[in-house]
Amino acid sequence: MAKFGALIFPTDYAMHPVSLAKAIEERGLDSLFFPEHTHIPASRITPYPAGGDLPKEYSHTFDPFVALAACAGATERIQLGTGICLVVERDVLTLAKEIASIDRISGGRFVLGIGAGWNAEEMQNHGVEYKNRWKVVREKILAMRELWTKEEAEFHGEFVDFDPVWSNPKPSQTGGPPVLMGATSKWSYDRIAEYCDGWLPIAGLESGHLPEIEKALKNRGRELSEMTLAMFGVPADESFIESKLEDGFNHLIFGLPPESEETVLPLLDQYADIAEKMRNK
């Protein structure tokens, strides 16, 4: 059965993350996702990909792992995920520990949506060159899989390099939580096939990619049917949702504005009603 969830920028002026997580669970929805930016460089050299001024929420987000851990303690059922985690901006050993910890604390409910980011100055502040961002993502994901599955893990790459280490606890989910690729370029296909468990595009940017992803998976001896096909920013449009379900998408994530309960809760009610209709068809 398809899953339905919500994504919001968890800011210091929006509905409290824990209150939101409880409201999502109470309404029978299945998941809550948070994006992240550690900071936004004031230079603003890199343009906002959607055009115009960068929205306020980009520089006001809570750390997603802190916010999701708080949500994990207040809920019992919903999945909790990053949509997306900027892997390039995090130390790999620390990130592996954070992910394993939240997966254990939540009872195996964590989902790792990943990306490389678009803000060149932001990642430069973390010591990563923009041209290398996807190489860094690849090595960090592969290294974390070693850390999550091996008693003595080691990794030797161009950007990630460590001798045997002990890193515990391990995640609750065998092999680590599912890793969903939040990108839609032609270069994403083989990245998904090599080191991901699914795809997490933005609604409206998914067209035409599934056949190419399927080809890349077959080249690596994998099948599209084993992948999670998620999508965020899904509109409250039943015909659109039906078409995506027919295409094979199985986790649809509605967007929420970073606003107060007065704005967010009526939207959640609407999304819950749509989800219930889709499940009963």
N, C-alpha and C positions, 0 to 999 in steps of 0.2 A: 504494500500500500504506500502511496506517495506521502511524503512528509511536507508539512507547511510550517514556516517559521517567519521570523522578522529580523531585520538588521537596523541598527541605529548607531549614529555617532554618540558614544556615551560621554557627554560633556558635563561640565560643572554647573551648567544652567538648565539642563534638560531633566526629564523625569529620572528619578534615582534608579540606577541599574538594578538594584535588588528588587525594588517595587515593580519594575518592568518585568523582570524574570518571573516573579510570582504571578503577575497578571497574565503573562503568556501561558504559564502552566495551568492556571485556573480556567482559561478559555479553551483548553484542549489543543492548543497549538504545540508544535513539536520541537522548536529550536529558537535560539537567540544568538545572533552573531554581532560582533563588534569589530570595526576597522581600527587602524592605528596610524598615528604619526607621533614620533617622539617629540618633535618640535617642527616649526616652520621657519626657515631662514628669512629674516626681514628683508633681504636683498630682493626677493621675488623675481630673480632672473628667469628661472624656469616658469613658463606660462602654465596656468591651470588648464589641464587637458580639455575640460568641458567649455572653455572660453569664459571671458569676463573676469570679474574679481574672484579671488579665492574665498569661498564661504568661511564664515567665522568659526564654524565647528572644527575645521582642520587644525587649528592651533589651540583647541580647548579640550581635547580628548583625554579621558582617563587612560592610564595604562590598561590595555585589554586583559592582561593576565591577572592583575589585581582585581579588576572589576568582575571578571568571569569567576574568579575564585570566590568572591563574595556571593555571587549568584548561585554557585554550586552549593554553598552551605545553606541556601534558603530554598532550594528546590530539590525534587526527588526524581523527576522524569525527563525533563527536556534536555536535548543536546545543547552544548555550549561551544561556540566556535569563534574563530577569527575570520573576518571577512574584509580585508585580509591581514595576515601578519607580514610585516616588512622584514623578511628573514635577513636581508643584507645588513640591517642596522643592529643586529643582536649578536652577541658573543655566542658561539655555537654550543659550548659546554654549559653555559648558563641557560640558554634557551631550551636545550634538551632536558635539563633539570626542571625548569618551569613547566614544560609540557607534561613530563612524566608526573610531576607533583599534582597538577590540576586534574590530570586524568585519573589518578588514584583517589584524590579527594572527592571527585564527582562520581566515582563508581564507574568509570569507563564511559563518560558522556562527552568527552572532548572531541572536537573536529578541528583540524588545522588547515584553514584556508591560507594559501601562500601567494606571494608575489614579490616582485623586485622593486616596485615603486617607480615613480615618474619624476620626482623632484631631485635633480642632480645635486644641488647644493646640500640638500638634506642628507643624502648618503655620503657626500664628500666630508661632511662634519663627522661622520662615523668612520672615516678612513677608507671608503670604498669608491673606486672610480666608476663612473656611470657605464663606461664601455664594458666593464667586467661584471656587472651586476648579476647577470644570469649564470655566469660561471660560478660566482660565489654562492648563489642560491642552490645550484646543483650540488656542490660539494658539501654545503651545510646540511641539506636534507639527507644525503647519503651518509654523512658522518653521524647524524642523529639516529638514523636507523641502526647503525652499529652500536651506538651508546644505549639504545633501547632494548637491544636483543642479545648483546654479548656480555658475559661476566667481566672479561678483560677486553675492552674495546680500544681499537687504534685506527687512525686514519692518516693517510699521507697523500695530500693533494697539493695543488699550486697555491691555494688560498687557505686551506684548513690542514693543519699538520700537528698530530699529537701521537706520542707513543702510548703503549697500553695504560689504560686508566680503569678505575672502578667508578662507576656512576650508577647510584641507586637512590631512590627506588626505581624500578622499571614501571612503565605504564601498565594500567589494568588491561587495556586492549592488547591482545597478542600482536607483537610486532610494532606496536605503537599506534597512536590514533590515525584515522584516515587522513591522508594528505590530498587536498583538493587544489588544483591549479587555477588561480584567478587571473588568467590572461587569455587573449584571443588572437594573437598574431600567428602567422604561418610557422614560426619557429616553436610555437607552443606544443605542436602536435607530438613531436618526438620527446619533448620534456615530460609531457603527461604520460606517454607510454613508458618512459624509462623509470621515473621515480615517483609517480603519483598514483593515487587510488581513485581519482575522479577529477571532474572539471567544474569550475565555479565562475561562469561568465556573468557579465552584467546583462540584464534583459535588454534586448535590442541589438546586442553585438554578437549574438550566437549564430546567426544565419550562415549556413554554408560550411561550417567547421566540422560537424559531426562525421561526415564521410571521410575527411582527412584524418581525424583523430582515430577513426576505426582502422584505416590503412596503417597508421603508425603503430597501433597496438598489435595488429596481425603480424607486422614485421618483427615484433618482439615476442611473438607467441602468446599474445594476450587477446582477450575478447572485450568488446564494448559492454557486453552484458554484465561483466563483473565490476564495472565502474559505477561510482556514484555520479549522477548527472544532476548537479544542483544549479540554481540560478538565483541571483539576488537582484533587488530592484524590480521585482515582479509587480506589474500594475494590478489593480483591483478590477480586472477585466476577465470575466468567466470564459469568454470565447478564446482569448489569448492563452489562458491557463489550460483549457482543454486541448488546444493545439500543441502546447509544449508537453503535456502528458502523453499525447499520441506520438510525439517525437522521441519519447523515452526518458524525458526528464523526470526525476523521482524525488527531488527535494526543492521546493519552490519557496523562495524567501522574499517576503514583502518588505518594502522600505518604509521606515518611520522617520519623521522629521525630529531633530533634536529639540523638542519642545516639552512643555509641561504636561501633566496628566490630563488636563482638560482637553488638550489636542490629541494626545496619543491614545488614550483609552477608547474613544469612539472609533478610531481607525482600527484598533485591535479587535473590537467587536465586529466591525465589518469584515475584517480578514478571517476571523474565526467562523463567521457565517458562510463565507465563500468556501473555506476549507471543508466545512461540514457538507456542503452541497456537492463538492467534487468527490468526496469520499463515498457519498451515497449513490453516485451515478453508476 
